[in-house]
Amino acid sequence: MGISGEKIVSRIDNILEENSQLNRADVCRHAKINTGAMTDWVKKGTIPAADTLYLIAEFLGTTVEYLITGKNADGIPQEIVFIAQKIASLSPNDRQDILDFIDIKLKKHKKGGAKPVETSFVMEAEPVYLPNITIPIREEVKDNVIFHEWGVIEIPLLGSTAAGKPIDFGDLDPTPPTRPWTASLIQGDPENYYCVTVRGESMLEADIKDGDNALLIHNQRPKHGEIMLVRHDNSSTLKRIRITKGKNGQEETWICWEDGSKRKEKLVGEGYEIQGLLVAIERKPGKR
């Protein structure tokens, strides 16, 4: 397939349409060519020199391959290259916020999207990185739950929980502060969900770190292999649940630390309560 000057100009125009702040004159000025050069390429069928194509591609944030063939290296669509160019122009913090948000989408796609269930929904314990974004002003309030236009739900933040030594919740605020969570994590009634801030480092092997925010769904029944919030002697802790059979054949419930210590503690009697099932972990951008 021969190289066509007309098609090269058409691809240049396609990129310019995506960026209304630029025009052909800007391209010609950067490439150091006459402003009528592109018209000549179309009418006379001439082909721009290689160094000219390079300067044009550099200015437009694309590749010479795209200008000539309409394809990018590795099959990357031109619009993606253009978006990458825009992201590269942002500040480091803004770039990190966008990359963290892309990370969310990649993880969701890898998992095949949200799973339909009839009762409760639990994700495998895995960090969900939510960027510090500005929530749109437009919102809808239903009871005490705030629904934001772009798909974020405000969930009550009930305090802190230890992923190490348990700490007391204290008296709960009747009107607690809230944190925004992506709506795709919420299955069913949002009032069944709450979140807490993790304190301690006893769940590092589960990739749960000090300062993370944990989204939980109310649940009072221990589930083997899941990470759950357990209240014991009027304090709380986030731990992995293991259910085994004892010597008498009866089930035994254990809470397990995941910090390399292999520590575990059997829950016995009526002095404990399962408070919630971990759905997701929110981590500040850049914190790995």
C-alpha positions as CSV (number, residue, x, y, z in Angstrom):
1,M,0.0,0.0,0.0
2,G,1.5,3.3,-1.1
3,I,2.0,6.4,1.1
4,S,-0.7,9.0,0.5
5,G,-0.2,12.7,1.2
6,E,-3.9,13.1,1.3
7,K,-4.3,10.5,4.0
8,I,-1.5,11.9,6.0
9,V,-3.2,15.3,6.1
10,S,-6.6,13.6,6.9
11,R,-4.9,12.0,10.0
12,I,-3.4,15.3,11.0
13,D,-6.9,16.9,10.8
14,N,-8.4,14.1,12.9
15,I,-5.9,14.8,15.7
16,L,-6.6,18.6,15.4
17,E,-10.3,18.0,15.7
18,E,-9.6,16.4,19.1
19,N,-7.7,19.5,20.2
20,S,-9.6,22.6,19.3
21,Q,-6.7,24.8,20.6
22,L,-4.5,23.8,17.7
23,N,-4.8,24.3,13.9
24,R,-2.9,23.6,10.7
25,A,-0.9,26.8,11.0
26,D,0.4,25.7,14.4
27,V,1.5,22.4,12.9
28,C,3.3,24.1,10.0
29,R,5.0,26.6,12.3
30,H,6.4,23.8,14.5
31,A,7.5,21.7,11.5
32,K,9.0,24.8,9.8
33,I,7.1,24.4,6.6
34,N,5.0,26.7,4.5
35,T,1.4,27.1,5.6
36,G,0.2,25.9,2.2
37,A,2.3,22.7,2.3
38,M,-0.5,20.5,3.5
39,T,-2.7,21.7,0.6
40,D,0.0,20.8,-1.8
41,W,0.3,17.3,-0.3
42,V,-3.4,16.8,-1.0
43,K,-3.7,18.5,-4.4
44,K,-0.3,17.5,-5.9
45,G,0.0,14.1,-4.3
46,T,3.4,15.0,-2.8
47,I,4.8,13.3,0.3
48,P,6.3,15.2,3.2
49,A,10.0,14.6,4.1
50,A,10.8,12.2,6.9
51,D,12.2,14.9,9.2
52,T,9.0,16.9,8.6
53,L,6.8,14.0,9.5
54,Y,8.9,13.5,12.7
55,L,8.4,17.1,13.8
56,I,4.6,16.9,13.1
57,A,4.2,13.7,15.0
58,E,6.2,15.1,17.9
59,F,4.1,18.2,18.0
60,L,0.8,16.3,17.9
61,G,1.8,13.7,20.4
62,T,1.5,10.8,17.9
63,T,3.9,8.7,15.9
64,V,5.2,8.8,12.3
65,E,3.8,5.3,11.9
66,Y,0.3,6.6,12.6
67,L,0.6,9.5,10.2
68,I,1.7,7.2,7.4
69,T,-0.4,4.0,8.0
70,G,-3.1,5.1,10.5
71,K,-1.8,2.6,13.0
72,N,0.4,3.0,16.1
73,A,3.1,0.7,17.4
74,D,1.7,-2.2,19.4
75,G,-1.7,-1.5,18.1
76,I,-2.3,1.4,20.5
77,P,-5.3,3.5,19.1
78,Q,-4.5,7.1,18.4
79,E,-7.0,8.4,20.9
80,I,-5.1,6.6,23.6
81,V,-1.8,8.1,22.6
82,F,-3.5,11.5,22.6
83,I,-4.9,10.9,26.1
84,A,-1.5,9.8,27.3
85,Q,0.0,13.0,26.0
86,K,-2.6,15.0,28.0
87,I,-1.8,13.0,31.2
88,A,1.9,13.6,30.7
89,S,1.3,17.3,30.9
90,L,-0.2,17.2,34.3
91,S,1.5,17.6,37.7
92,P,3.0,14.4,39.3
93,N,0.2,14.3,41.9
94,D,-2.6,14.7,39.3
95,R,-0.9,12.0,37.1
96,Q,-0.8,9.6,40.1
97,D,-4.5,10.2,40.8
98,I,-5.4,9.3,37.2
99,L,-3.1,6.2,37.2
100,D,-4.7,5.0,40.5
101,F,-8.2,5.3,39.0
102,I,-7.0,3.4,35.9
103,D,-5.8,0.7,38.3
104,I,-9.3,0.3,39.6
105,K,-10.7,-0.2,36.2
106,L,-8.0,-2.8,35.3
107,K,-8.6,-4.8,38.4
108,K,-12.4,-4.7,37.8
109,H,-11.9,-5.9,34.2
110,K,-9.5,-8.6,35.3
111,K,-12.1,-9.9,37.7
112,G,-14.8,-9.9,34.9
113,G,-16.8,-7.1,36.5
114,A,-19.2,-7.3,39.5
115,K,-20.7,-10.7,40.2
116,P,-24.5,-10.9,40.4
117,V,-25.7,-12.3,43.8
118,E,-29.0,-12.6,45.6
119,T,-27.9,-11.7,49.2
120,S,-24.5,-10.4,49.9
121,F,-21.4,-9.6,47.8
122,V,-17.8,-10.0,48.9
123,M,-14.7,-9.2,46.9
124,E,-11.5,-11.1,47.5
125,A,-9.4,-8.9,49.9
126,E,-7.6,-6.7,47.4
127,P,-6.7,-3.0,47.6
128,V,-9.0,-0.7,45.7
129,Y,-7.1,2.5,45.0
130,L,-9.5,5.5,44.9
131,P,-8.0,8.9,43.9
132,N,-8.6,12.0,46.0
133,I,-11.1,13.4,43.6
134,T,-13.6,16.3,43.9
135,I,-17.1,14.9,44.3
136,P,-19.6,16.7,41.9
137,I,-21.9,19.1,43.6
138,R,-25.1,17.5,42.2
139,E,-26.3,14.7,44.5
140,E,-29.4,12.9,45.7
141,V,-30.1,12.3,49.3
142,K,-32.1,9.2,50.2
143,D,-32.7,8.7,54.0
144,N,-29.1,9.2,55.4
145,V,-27.3,7.9,52.2
146,I,-25.9,10.4,49.7
147,F,-25.9,9.3,46.1
148,H,-23.5,11.3,43.9
149,E,-24.2,11.8,40.2
150,W,-21.1,10.0,38.9
151,G,-21.6,6.7,40.8
152,V,-20.2,7.3,44.3
153,I,-22.1,6.5,47.5
154,E,-21.3,8.0,50.9
155,I,-20.9,5.3,53.6
156,P,-20.8,6.1,57.3
157,L,-17.3,6.1,58.8
158,L,-17.7,4.6,62.3
159,G,-14.2,5.1,63.6
160,S,-11.0,3.1,63.7
161,T,-10.3,-0.6,64.1
162,A,-7.1,-2.3,64.9
163,A,-5.4,-4.7,62.5
164,G,-3.1,-5.4,65.5
165,K,-4.0,-4.8,69.2
166,P,-7.8,-4.4,69.4
167,I,-9.1,-0.9,70.4
168,D,-12.4,0.3,71.7
169,F,-14.9,1.8,69.3
170,G,-16.2,4.1,72.0
171,D,-19.5,5.8,71.7
172,L,-20.7,6.0,68.1
173,D,-21.7,9.3,66.7
174,P,-25.4,9.3,65.8
175,T,-24.5,11.3,62.7
176,P,-21.1,10.0,61.8
177,P,-18.9,11.4,59.1
178,T,-18.9,9.6,55.8
179,R,-16.5,8.5,53.0
180,P,-17.2,8.1,49.3
181,W,-17.0,4.6,47.8
182,T,-17.5,3.6,44.2
183,A,-21.1,2.5,43.8
184,S,-20.2,-0.7,42.0
185,L,-18.9,-2.1,45.4
186,I,-22.3,-1.6,47.0
187,Q,-24.7,-4.5,46.4
188,G,-28.3,-4.2,47.7
189,D,-29.2,-1.8,50.5
190,P,-26.4,0.8,51.2
191,E,-27.5,1.0,54.8
192,N,-26.0,-2.5,55.3
193,Y,-22.5,-1.0,54.7
194,Y,-20.1,1.0,56.9
195,C,-16.4,1.7,56.9
196,V,-13.6,2.0,59.4
197,T,-10.0,3.2,59.4
198,V,-7.4,0.5,60.0
199,R,-4.8,1.0,62.7
200,G,-1.9,-1.4,63.1
201,E,0.1,-3.8,60.9
202,S,-0.9,-7.3,61.7
203,M,-2.6,-7.9,58.4
204,L,0.2,-6.9,56.1
205,E,0.3,-10.3,54.3
206,A,-3.3,-9.6,53.3
207,D,-2.1,-6.3,51.9
208,I,-4.0,-4.3,54.6
209,K,-1.9,-1.4,55.9
210,D,-2.1,1.1,58.7
211,G,-4.2,4.1,57.5
212,D,-6.2,2.1,55.0
213,N,-10.0,2.5,55.0
214,A,-12.0,-0.8,55.1
215,L,-15.4,-1.1,53.6
216,L,-17.6,-3.7,55.4
217,I,-21.0,-5.2,55.1
218,H,-22.9,-6.0,58.3
219,N,-22.6,-9.8,58.9
220,Q,-22.8,-11.7,62.2
221,R,-21.9,-15.2,61.0
222,P,-18.3,-16.2,60.7
223,K,-17.2,-17.3,57.2
224,H,-14.2,-19.5,56.8
225,G,-11.3,-17.9,54.9
226,E,-12.8,-14.4,54.9
227,I,-11.5,-11.3,56.5
228,M,-14.0,-10.0,59.0
229,L,-14.4,-7.4,61.8
230,V,-14.6,-9.1,65.2
231,R,-15.7,-7.4,68.4
232,H,-14.2,-9.1,71.4
233,D,-14.5,-7.8,75.0
234,N,-16.0,-4.5,73.7
235,S,-13.2,-3.8,71.2
236,S,-12.7,-4.6,67.6
237,T,-10.1,-6.1,65.2
238,L,-9.9,-7.0,61.6
239,K,-8.7,-10.6,61.1
240,R,-8.9,-13.7,58.9
241,I,-11.5,-16.2,60.0
242,R,-10.6,-19.9,60.1
243,I,-13.2,-22.5,61.0
244,T,-11.9,-26.0,62.0
245,K,-13.3,-29.1,63.7
246,G,-12.1,-29.8,67.2
247,K,-11.4,-33.1,68.9
248,N,-15.0,-33.5,69.8
249,G,-16.1,-32.9,66.2
250,Q,-17.6,-29.5,66.9
251,E,-16.6,-26.4,64.9
252,E,-14.1,-24.0,66.3
253,T,-13.7,-20.4,65.1
254,W,-10.3,-18.8,65.1
255,I,-9.1,-15.3,64.3
256,C,-5.7,-15.3,62.6
257,W,-3.0,-12.6,62.3
258,E,-1.3,-12.3,58.9
259,D,1.9,-10.6,59.8
260,G,4.3,-13.6,59.6
261,S,3.7,-14.5,63.3
262,K,1.2,-17.3,62.5
263,R,-0.6,-16.1,65.7
264,K,-4.2,-17.1,66.1
265,E,-6.8,-17.0,68.8
266,K,-9.9,-19.2,69.3
267,L,-13.2,-17.4,69.8
268,V,-15.1,-19.1,72.6
269,G,-18.1,-18.4,74.7
270,E,-20.4,-15.4,74.2
271,G,-17.6,-12.7,74.7
272,Y,-17.3,-12.0,71.0
273,E,-19.4,-10.8,68.0
274,I,-18.8,-10.9,64.3
275,Q,-19.6,-7.4,63.1
276,G,-18.9,-7.3,59.4
277,L,-17.4,-8.8,56.3
278,L,-14.6,-7.1,54.4
279,V,-15.6,-5.9,51.0
280,A,-12.8,-3.7,49.9
281,I,-9.8,-1.6,51.0
282,E,-9.3,2.0,50.1
283,R,-5.8,3.3,50.0
284,K,-4.4,6.8,49.4
285,P,-2.9,7.4,46.0
286,G,0.8,6.6,45.9
287,K,0.8,4.5,49.0
288,R,1.8,0.9,48.1
